[in-house]
Amino acid sequence: MVNEIVKKNGVSYGIITGVVSILITTSLYVIDIELFTSMWTGFVSIAIFLIIGIMLLSKTKKDLNGQLSFKEAFTTYFISAVIGILISVAFNIILFNFIDPSAKDIIRDNSIKYMVKTMEKFNAPASAINEAITKLKETDQFSIVEQLKGSIFSILFSAILGLILAAFFKSKPSSRE
């Protein structure tokens, strides 16, 4: 049975994470669609979600009077992450498949340009660059199926991050004399 505080905080912060993700995606879309392929945008997004996770676990530990087990910390974070990812993926599916399907073509073209520049910096052979371009052109990373596949990867990445954060936030065992 999941502790009510763990469940409440996980759901609340999951919704917050989903809304923040929607706001980030919408901002990138409105400001400049090329920002979707910027490496620093990805780093900033990860930092924002890490801060939200830290705030979540800090609040949960405080709500539990400083006693947070590894399992409770992980469960809280994981509930939040899954809800946030599902909200984000649903929004992305709607945006890129129904509202503005042409946006995904622009992002794909920008991704190809970025990848070619990066591969050329590392002196990749032309055949490898051409093969990578072909694969990118053949895959619609914003299709419903690819978005759902991506969400599985995101959940796995979040689980790993959740394990790390849970280890950090768990309460130290009390010493027995």
ABEGO torsion letter per residue (X at the ends): XBBAAAAAAAAAAAAAAAAAAAAAAAAAAAABAAAAABAAAAAAAAAAAAAAAAAAAAAAAAAAGGBBBAAAAAAAAAAAAAAAAAAAAAAAAAAAAAABAAAAAAAAAAAAAAAAAAAAAAGBBAAAAAAAAAAAAABBAABAAAAAAAAAAAAAAAAAAAAAAAAAABBBBBBBX
